[in-house]
Amino acid sequence: MLKHCSSFLFILIVLISSSTLAQNSQPLNFYELSQQWNNELNQVEKELSDAKLSDDRLSALRTQLLDLQKKLQTTKTDLSEQQKAYQTQLTELGPPPAEGILKESKAIARKRQVLNASLSETTGQVKETELIQINADNLIERLSAIRLNRFTKEIFSRSLSPLSGQAWLKAGADALEKYELQISKYQQFLADETFISRLKSSLAYLFISLIPVLILMSVIGNWLRKRYGRVAALPDPSYHEKLRAGLVLAIVRTLYPMTIAIGLFILVQSASLTSYFPAPMVKTVLSVLVMIFLVTGISRSMLAPDDQHWRLTPISTDNAAYVHKIIIGLSILFGADLIIDNYFSLEKTSLEFNVIRKFLAGVLISGFLFALVIRKNIWQPDTQHNFRNEPPLKLWQRLRVIMALLVLAIPVTALAGYVAMSRLLAAQIVLTAGLYILLSTLKTLGMELIEELLDPDSQTGSNIQTSLDLDLDGKEILEFWVKVVFSFIMFFIGIIGALIIWGVDSQDMMEWGYKAFLGFKIGDVTISISNIFLAIFLFAGTLLLTRVTQRTLENRILPRTRIDKGIQHSIRAALGYVGFIMAFMAAISTLGLDLSNLAMIAGALSVGIGFGLQNVVNNFVSGLILLIERPVKVGDWVVVGDQKGHIKKINVRATEIETSDRATLFIPNSELISRPLMNWTHANQTGRLVLPVQIAYGTDTQKVKAILLKTASKHPEIQKYPEPNVLFRGYGESALNLELRAFLFDVEKVNFVMSDLFFEIDDLFRQEGIEIPYPQRDIQLKDSDKFLQALAAAISDNKHH
């Protein structure tokens, strides 16, 4: 009865789950969706065949295709989940019984048939979605090729040469016509009394409204200056303090013009003044003004031409003022060029006028840039100041040569008729230089903040070091890897920024990032950056949590129990192993690796171990224990058996030890785990020196003790606390045995310190007449009487002869 009830419940659960999946699959209407997607792709393909398709329409089609890709990916994910659910249910049902065995029930057979049909249908839908995705990808690649072809054609196409006299005449005529048109508009503007009256009243209202805002900005600015600005009392501010003060001053100097610009834009929008002041034009002019004030403020703050103590660049005061003027000139020139471009985009202008205008803008920009290149001492860092992370002099000189060539290419390409290329070079050089300065500044600031956060003398650094249970080497390793990750992020941002500056479409960058983040295939392997970062985060987070838990157990919980110290250490170590295994398993699962494959590999290895790999695996596991538990680390001075030396490297199989003879000794890792090992520098470099001294019987031992203590106290390598002491070890066969004991700052120097002490003690003993005795022996002869009689007889016989 129980068996039938369990079967009935299983069938009921299967039916309910399958009906739920069927309900979830109904709203998809996959057939209609696929038809809609294919029609959409066909329409896009048809439009791409039109050679006269505008750039704006190309951008719109690209956005449409990217949106379609997201929908396809979402649908594919949903279908894949359904596919996995059907496969799971079929696995639970198991294979159908073989012939000749008891037949399964009709309900189970019917359910198996339904699941197989649903699985087949869902698999087909997944493949159909993948085909549509491939078509969408092909259309996006085709669209990108069209845009790249147009961009290349525009850049490398020759237009009128600025050397043409006819072009100058035509451009001059157009300029005169535009000038007269603007004079006419200005006169018409002055004659419109109603508009002038409305404008005056609006300006008065704006002025009254801005007064409290400007007062508030003034209060905020003064507070920022006093709290984070330049402090006169600091004679030598750090780079972090310089950068913080520079950024604050740049922001403060931009508050007033930005507030006024926002007020003017609101005025134009709300007071119906667009008849003479078009909103796009006003927006461009005000944005340019804010940009000029911001660039000027940042330049003055970073270069500090009036205060060299707060300067962030390694150049002299004269060069700082010179570069500051060039930056202001470039910002004004770029702003004016942007305003002119925006204005003439609304007006019809001739080709000659556009060519001459862009040529003159490029020449002016190249003139400012050439003024930077020609001044050689700007590219030689000021050695009077200590600036962080500055490139070497050769790199600066190479950058100067490269920039000189690019600057010369601006007028040369324009004169050759490639005006678009000339204009592109002029703008991109300035933007790339600005990007480099920005990222270099941020990178240096980030490095300073990392060092400050991990500084053990600071509160934050001390808490981090305590929580993670890090020694000095561990802190340096953590700081190194944090800096490496931060440098990689800044480098990655720089690459993206440079690609966008030099013409790569931002939508292309977003698409690449989207694909890389969600995953891309290399053969049969799918690589997902999101999963990789998540796995790293889980691995690091789990290890961090394990370290914090170990620290809490060690300092707060276990000491309050009656558990033996050895068991406490074992609990802490076992928690570390469990935490590492959990972190590893979480990372592996996040990456999507099949753990069954790892089980197969482990099974294969177990067979290999049975055929003679026991020692290899033993050493491998021992190496892991050494790396995790760290009873020894690189640089430690250890003694293993009768061998001693410094740990040079811990490999998978063996550990390299360099002896005092500079010979390399390889010790299997299992030997370091199974045999007693003395580590002189495990916790710190301090160690004890024991120096034996023998003196003759009858010597004043108190006098010798004073000499030994005086000798030890004078040596710079011996610690004052705990104080050196002298022990009377006993009476020897030939001498009185004493020992001088002292603690050294660096135990690795014990041999040199002992040698110094022996030399000094020998000199003092000679001066004081203290004897270091030779070994003394008493010889006793057996049957000495017989020996003397024989000796006397021999002497007597010798006399008679």
Stockholm file with secondary structure:
# STOCKHOLM 1.0

chainA/1-801         MLKHCSSFLFILIVLISSSTLAQNSQPLNFYELSQQWNNELNQVEKELSDAKLSDDRLSALRTQLLDLQKKLQTTKTDLSEQQKAYQTQLTELGPPPAEGILKESKAIARKRQVLNASLSETTGQVKETELIQINADNLIERLSAIRLNRFTKEIFSRSLSPLSGQAWLKAGADALEKYELQISKYQQFLADETFISRLKSSLAYLFISLIPVLILMSVIGNWLRKRYGRVAALPDPSYHEKLRAGLVLAIVRTLYPMTIAIGLFILVQSASLTSYFPAPMVKTVLSVLVMIFLVTGISRSMLAPDDQHWRLTPISTDNAAYVHKIIIGLSILFGADLIIDNYFSLEKTSLEFNVIRKFLAGVLISGFLFALVIRKNIWQPDTQHNFRNEPPLKLWQRLRVIMALLVLAIPVTALAGYVAMSRLLAAQIVLTAGLYILLSTLKTLGMELIEELLDPDSQTGSNIQTSLDLDLDGKEILEFWVKVVFSFIMFFIGIIGALIIWGVDSQDMMEWGYKAFLGFKIGDVTISISNIFLAIFLFAGTLLLTRVTQRTLENRILPRTRIDKGIQHSIRAALGYVGFIMAFMAAISTLGLDLSNLAMIAGALSVGIGFGLQNVVNNFVSGLILLIERPVKVGDWVVVGDQKGHIKKINVRATEIETSDRATLFIPNSELISRPLMNWTHANQTGRLVLPVQIAYGTDTQKVKAILLKTASKHPEIQKYPEPNVLFRGYGESALNLELRAFLFDVEKVNFVMSDLFFEIDDLFRQEGIEIPYPQRDIQLKDSDKFLQALAAAISDNKHH
#=GR chainA/1-801 SS CHHHHHHHHHHHHHHHHHHHHHHHHGGGCHHHHHHHHHHHHHHHHHHHTCTTCCHHHHHHHHHHHHHHHHHHHHHHHHHHHHHHHHHHHHHHHCSCCCTTSCCCCHHHHHHHHHHHHHHHHHHHHHHHHHHHHHHHHHHHHHHHHHHHHHHHHHHHCCCCCTTCHHHHHHHHHHHHHHHHHHHHHHHHHHHCHHHHHHHHHHHHHHHHHHHHHHHHHHHHHHHHHHHHSCCTTCSSCCHHHHHHHHHHHHHHHHHHHHHHHHHHHHHHHHTTCTTTSCHHHHHHHHHHHHHHHHHHHHHHHHHCTTCGGGCCSSSCHHHHHHHHHHHHHHHHHHHHHHHHHHHHTSSCCCHHHHHHHHHHHHHHHHHHHHHHHHCGGGGSCCTTSCCTTCCCHHHHHHHHHHHHHHHHHHHHHHHTTCHHHHHHHHHHHHHHHHHHHHHHHHHHHHHHHHHHHTCTTSHHHHHHHHHTTCCHHHHHHHHHHHHHHHHHHHHHHHHHHHHHHTTCCHHHHHHHHHHHHHCEEETTEEECHHHHHHHHHHHHHHHHHHHHHHHHIIIIIGGGSCCCHHHHHHHHHHHHHHHHHHHHHHHHHHHTCCHHHHHHHHHHHHHHIIIIIHHHHHHHHHHHHHHHHCSSCTTCEEEETTEEEEEEEECSSEEEEECTTSCEEEEEHHHHHHSCCEETTSSCSCEEEEEEEEECTTCCHHHHHHHHHHHHHHCTTBCSSSCCEEEEEEECSSSEEEEEEEEESCGGGHHHHHHHHHHHHHHHHHHHTCCCCCCCCCCCCTTHHHHHHHHHHHHHHHHHC
#=GC SS_cons         CHHHHHHHHHHHHHHHHHHHHHHHHGGGCHHHHHHHHHHHHHHHHHHHTCTTCCHHHHHHHHHHHHHHHHHHHHHHHHHHHHHHHHHHHHHHHCSCCCTTSCCCCHHHHHHHHHHHHHHHHHHHHHHHHHHHHHHHHHHHHHHHHHHHHHHHHHHHCCCCCTTCHHHHHHHHHHHHHHHHHHHHHHHHHHHCHHHHHHHHHHHHHHHHHHHHHHHHHHHHHHHHHHHHSCCTTCSSCCHHHHHHHHHHHHHHHHHHHHHHHHHHHHHHHHTTCTTTSCHHHHHHHHHHHHHHHHHHHHHHHHHCTTCGGGCCSSSCHHHHHHHHHHHHHHHHHHHHHHHHHHHHTSSCCCHHHHHHHHHHHHHHHHHHHHHHHHCGGGGSCCTTSCCTTCCCHHHHHHHHHHHHHHHHHHHHHHHTTCHHHHHHHHHHHHHHHHHHHHHHHHHHHHHHHHHHHTCTTSHHHHHHHHHTTCCHHHHHHHHHHHHHHHHHHHHHHHHHHHHHHTTCCHHHHHHHHHHHHHCEEETTEEECHHHHHHHHHHHHHHHHHHHHHHHHIIIIIGGGSCCCHHHHHHHHHHHHHHHHHHHHHHHHHHHTCCHHHHHHHHHHHHHHIIIIIHHHHHHHHHHHHHHHHCSSCTTCEEEETTEEEEEEEECSSEEEEECTTSCEEEEEHHHHHHSCCEETTSSCSCEEEEEEEEECTTCCHHHHHHHHHHHHHHCTTBCSSSCCEEEEEEECSSSEEEEEEEEESCGGGHHHHHHHHHHHHHHHHHHHTCCCCCCCCCCCCTTHHHHHHHHHHHHHHHHHC
//
